[in-house]
Amino acid sequence: MDDSDQAWSDYYDDFIKRKNEIMSKLKTIQKDKNTHKVYREWLEQSIEFINEQKG
């Protein structure tokens, strides 16, 4: 496994962990606008990361 594979693996693990945390927050505080803001920011960061990895 080269460095880029390891980076993807680490990112994917973090991605799933954060997704699960955010989904549980969304279930408990569905009306909290800040939760949606955090979720949106996280998605935007994820998309940026993926685009950077594509080169």
C-alpha positions as CSV (number, residue, x, y, z in Angstrom):
1,M,0.0,0.0,0.0
2,D,1.5,3.3,-1.0
3,D,1.0,6.7,0.8
4,S,-2.0,7.7,-1.2
5,D,-3.8,4.4,-0.5
6,Q,-3.0,4.9,3.2
7,A,-4.3,8.5,3.0
8,W,-7.6,7.3,1.5
9,S,-7.9,4.5,4.0
10,D,-7.4,6.9,6.9
11,Y,-9.7,9.4,5.4
12,Y,-12.4,6.8,4.8
13,D,-12.2,5.6,8.4
14,D,-12.5,9.2,9.6
15,F,-15.3,9.9,7.1
16,I,-17.4,7.0,8.4
17,K,-16.7,7.9,12.0
18,R,-17.7,11.5,11.5
19,K,-20.7,10.6,9.4
20,N,-22.0,8.3,12.2
21,E,-21.4,11.1,14.8
22,I,-23.2,13.6,12.6
23,M,-26.1,11.3,11.8
24,S,-26.7,10.6,15.5
25,K,-26.6,14.3,16.2
26,L,-29.1,15.0,13.5
27,K,-31.4,12.4,15.0
28,T,-31.2,14.0,18.4
29,I,-31.3,17.6,17.4
30,Q,-33.1,17.7,14.1
31,K,-34.3,21.3,14.5
32,D,-30.9,22.7,15.4
33,K,-29.7,24.7,12.5
34,N,-26.1,24.5,13.7
35,T,-26.1,20.7,13.3
36,H,-27.1,21.1,9.6
37,K,-24.4,23.8,9.2
38,V,-21.7,21.4,10.6
39,Y,-22.9,18.6,8.4
40,R,-22.9,20.8,5.3
41,E,-19.3,22.1,6.1
42,W,-18.1,18.5,6.6
43,L,-19.6,17.4,3.2
44,E,-18.0,20.4,1.5
45,Q,-14.6,19.6,3.1
46,S,-15.0,15.9,2.0
47,I,-15.7,17.0,-1.6
48,E,-12.7,19.3,-1.6
49,F,-10.5,16.5,-0.3
50,I,-11.7,14.1,-3.0
51,N,-11.2,16.7,-5.7
52,E,-7.6,17.3,-4.5
53,Q,-6.9,13.6,-4.5
54,K,-8.1,13.3,-8.1
55,G,-5.5,15.9,-9.0
